[in-house]
């Protein structure tokens, strides 16, 4: 799901923090915080998604 992809990107960015100058590291930290917030929002939206069949009728997950 989308939240998992966002968390994966966040984790990958964490791997480069030690190789950046302080300004670059601050930028990456801010990006990681933004990705956390976006992943939380995505998780909330994903939990509310209705599952439908091919005809568009609702189904139980």
C-alpha positions in Angstrom: 0.0 0.0 0.0 1.0 3.6 -0.3 1.9 4.1 3.3 4.4 1.2 3.1 6.1 2.8 0.0 6.4 6.1 1.8 8.0 4.5 4.8 10.4 2.6 2.6 11.5 5.9 1.0 11.9 7.4 4.4 14.1 4.5 5.5 16.2 4.8 2.4 16.8 8.5 3.1 18.0 7.6 6.6 20.8 5.6 5.1 22.4 8.7 3.6 22.2 11.1 6.6 25.7 10.3 7.8 27.2 11.2 4.4 25.7 14.7 4.1 26.9 18.1 5.2 24.8 19.6 8.0 22.5 21.6 5.7 21.9 18.6 3.5 21.2 16.4 6.6 18.7 19.0 7.9 16.9 18.9 4.5 16.7 15.1 4.5 15.4 15.1 8.1 12.7 17.5 7.1 11.8 15.3 4.1 11.7 12.3 6.4 9.3 14.1 8.8 7.1 15.0 5.8 7.1 11.4 4.6 6.1 10.2 8.1 3.2 12.6 8.1 2.2 11.6 4.5 2.5 7.9 5.5 0.2 8.4 8.5 -2.4 10.1 6.3 -2.1 7.4 3.7 -2.6 4.7 6.4 -5.7 6.5 7.6 -7.1 6.8 4.1 -6.3 3.1 3.3 -8.1 2.0 6.4 -11.2 3.7 5.1 -11.1 2.4 1.6 -14.1 0.3 0.5 -13.4 -2.8 -1.4 -15.4 -3.2 -4.6 -15.8 -5.9 -7.2 -15.4 -5.4 -10.9 -19.0 -4.2 -11.2 -18.4 -1.4 -8.7 -20.5 -3.1 -6.0 -19.2 -3.1 -2.5 -17.7 -6.2 -1.0 -16.5 -7.2 2.4 -12.7 -7.2 2.7 
